[in-house]
Amino acid sequence: LAAFGLVAEIGMRGSLVAFAVSVTGILVPAVGAIGPYHQFGKLALTDLYGVNPNLAFACITVLHFLLFYVVGGIGGVLAWMVQGVVRRRYH
């Protein structure tokens, strides 16, 4: 949110509220949470804080990329490394 200048606009509390609302979109069954996450986040930013809808959607899309793909990729690499250590130690 800071990269889009939204933290200055809505504050840290607003950022936390928008993030909490967007995360509830993950509860809706969809592949990779694509769709509900973006819609909930966009609605939180636009309806609660009056953010431009295009800016809100861009911000949520970047957050989704960072949270879903980057963190998932790091977790995958760490799991692969642990698997290698376990394989060498116990085989």
C-alpha positions as CSV (number, residue, x, y, z in Angstrom):
1,L,0.0,0.0,0.0
2,A,2.9,2.3,0.7
3,A,4.1,2.0,-2.9
4,F,0.8,3.3,-4.2
5,G,0.7,6.2,-1.7
6,L,-2.3,4.7,0.0
7,V,-0.8,4.6,3.5
8,A,-0.5,8.3,3.5
9,E,-4.1,8.6,2.3
10,I,-5.8,6.0,4.6
11,G,-3.3,5.5,7.3
12,M,-1.9,2.3,8.9
13,R,-5.2,1.5,10.6
14,G,-7.0,1.8,7.2
15,S,-4.4,-0.4,5.6
16,L,-4.9,-3.1,8.2
17,V,-8.7,-2.9,7.9
18,A,-8.5,-3.1,4.1
19,F,-6.1,-6.1,4.3
20,A,-8.4,-7.9,6.8
21,V,-11.4,-7.4,4.5
22,S,-9.5,-8.6,1.4
23,V,-8.2,-11.7,3.2
24,T,-11.8,-12.7,3.9
25,G,-12.1,-13.1,0.1
26,I,-9.8,-16.2,0.5
27,L,-12.6,-18.0,2.3
28,V,-14.7,-18.0,-0.9
29,P,-13.8,-21.2,-2.8
30,A,-12.0,-20.1,-6.0
31,V,-8.8,-21.3,-7.6
32,G,-5.9,-19.4,-6.0
33,A,-8.3,-17.0,-4.5
34,I,-8.3,-15.1,-7.8
35,G,-11.4,-13.0,-8.0
36,P,-12.9,-12.9,-4.5
37,Y,-9.6,-11.6,-3.0
38,H,-9.4,-8.8,-5.5
39,Q,-13.1,-7.9,-5.3
40,F,-13.1,-7.7,-1.5
41,G,-9.9,-5.7,-1.4
42,K,-11.1,-3.3,-4.1
43,L,-14.5,-2.8,-2.3
44,A,-12.7,-2.2,1.0
45,L,-10.5,0.5,-0.4
46,T,-13.2,2.2,-2.5
47,D,-16.2,1.9,-0.3
48,L,-14.6,2.5,3.1
49,Y,-11.9,4.9,2.1
50,G,-12.9,6.5,-1.2
51,V,-9.8,5.3,-3.1
52,N,-9.9,5.4,-6.9
53,P,-11.1,2.0,-8.1
54,N,-8.3,1.6,-10.6
55,L,-5.7,2.4,-8.0
56,A,-7.4,0.0,-5.5
57,F,-7.5,-2.8,-8.0
58,A,-3.8,-2.3,-9.0
59,C,-2.8,-2.3,-5.3
60,I,-4.7,-5.4,-4.5
61,T,-3.3,-7.2,-7.6
62,V,0.3,-6.4,-6.5
63,L,-0.4,-7.5,-2.9
64,H,-1.9,-10.8,-4.2
65,F,1.2,-11.4,-6.3
66,L,3.5,-10.7,-3.4
67,L,1.5,-12.8,-0.8
68,F,0.5,-15.7,-3.0
69,Y,3.3,-16.2,-5.5
70,V,6.4,-14.8,-3.9
71,V,5.7,-16.2,-0.4
72,G,4.5,-19.5,-1.9
73,G,7.7,-19.7,-4.0
74,I,9.9,-19.0,-1.1
75,G,8.0,-21.7,0.9
76,G,8.4,-24.1,-2.0
77,V,12.2,-23.6,-2.2
78,L,12.5,-24.0,1.6
79,A,10.5,-27.2,1.5
80,W,12.7,-28.5,-1.3
81,M,15.8,-27.7,0.7
82,V,14.5,-29.4,3.8
83,Q,13.5,-32.5,1.7
84,G,17.1,-32.7,0.5
85,V,18.6,-32.5,4.0
86,V,16.2,-35.1,5.3
87,R,16.9,-37.4,2.3
88,R,20.7,-37.2,2.9
89,R,20.4,-37.7,6.7
90,Y,18.0,-40.6,6.8
91,H,18.9,-42.6,3.6
